[in-house]
Amino acid sequence: MKSNRLQFLPSAIMASKFPFLLLVLLSVSLCATFQISMAGDPDILTDFIAPPFSFGPLDGNFFTFTGTREALVKAAFPKTFKVTKAAMAEFPALNGQSVSYAVLQFPKGTVNPPHTHPRASELLFVLIGCLEVGFVDTTNKLFTQRLQTGDIFVFPKGLVHFQFNGDSKNPALALSAFGSANAGTVSIPNSVFNTSISDQVLALSFKTDVATIKKIKYGLSG
Ligand SMILES: *[C@@H]1O[C@H](CO)[C@@H](O)[C@H](O)[C@H]1NC(C)=O
């Protein structure tokens, strides 16, 4: 849609002899492009999306999520990297609100492997410890940063990114906000090596042999 509009515009500019029409076309096009780039989840036409009748009385409880309290207050700090999501699936009141959270717990030396969120950018806030983070843009340029407690980093929408607690002694805790109630996660290791894509396809794609592919698959199979 966006590219059609952009292709259409230069020919309109060349063909048109009417500056006013041109100005209108240009501003309509700019507004539309701006709107597209600002878009989050589709807007709902109600204040919120109420739960089914079977949920019981609609009160503050519907708008409250306590799964993160369990993770942060009640449970012991995990031994492996752990994500506790507060997105639409766990917290139905977020449906239509264009926001969600994830609590990220990194024991010493653990990684959140490369992944993407197809539907949202991510704003990561380091609450405890330090994190090495990075993302790769669509030209394969890598952007990295060493974040300290209190720092915030943004991972642009849809780009491959990771976080790593390189500290050999201390854990790290971060809170990520997403501009979608259902940002979605595509894990690169899992989607490529822990599905049923054939060994042959992967060996050719990664310019290696089937034995190497099998070894990587075995490591992820759990
Ligand atoms: C790989 O897939 C299996 C089966 O779906 C799953 O149990 C396992 O946790 C996955 N591995 C990783 C590293 O997530």
The ligand as an SDF file (V2000), in Angstrom:
LIG
                    3D

 14 14  0  0  0  0  0  0  0  0999 V2000
   12.3150  -27.2780   20.7980 C   0  0  0  0  0  0  0  0  0  0  0  0
   11.0530  -27.8020   20.5230 O   0  0  0  0  0  0  0  0  0  0  0  0
   10.5840  -28.7150   21.5080 C   0  0  0  0  0  0  0  0  0  0  0  0
    9.2790  -29.2770   21.0120 C   0  0  0  0  0  0  0  0  0  0  0  0
    8.3990  -28.2760   20.5870 O   0  0  0  0  0  0  0  0  0  0  0  0
   10.4350  -27.9930   22.8410 C   0  0  0  0  0  0  0  0  0  0  0  0
   10.0110  -28.8740   23.8510 O   0  0  0  0  0  0  0  0  0  0  0  0
   11.7840  -27.3920   23.2250 C   0  0  0  0  0  0  0  0  0  0  0  0
   11.6360  -26.6320   24.4000 O   0  0  0  0  0  0  0  0  0  0  0  0
   12.3100  -26.5080   22.1080 C   0  0  0  0  0  0  0  0  0  0  0  0
   13.6580  -26.0700   22.4260 N   0  0  0  0  0  0  0  0  0  0  0  0
   13.9330  -24.8650   22.8980 C   0  0  0  0  0  0  0  0  0  0  0  0
   15.3690  -24.5470   23.1190 C   0  0  0  0  0  0  0  0  0  0  0  0
   13.0630  -24.0300   23.1180 O   0  0  0  0  0  0  0  0  0  0  0  0
  1  2  1  0
  1 10  1  0
  2  3  1  0
  3  4  1  0
  3  6  1  0
  4  5  1  0
  6  7  1  0
  6  8  1  0
  8  9  1  0
  8 10  1  0
 10 11  1  0
 11 12  1  0
 12 13  1  0
 12 14  2  0
M  END
$$$$
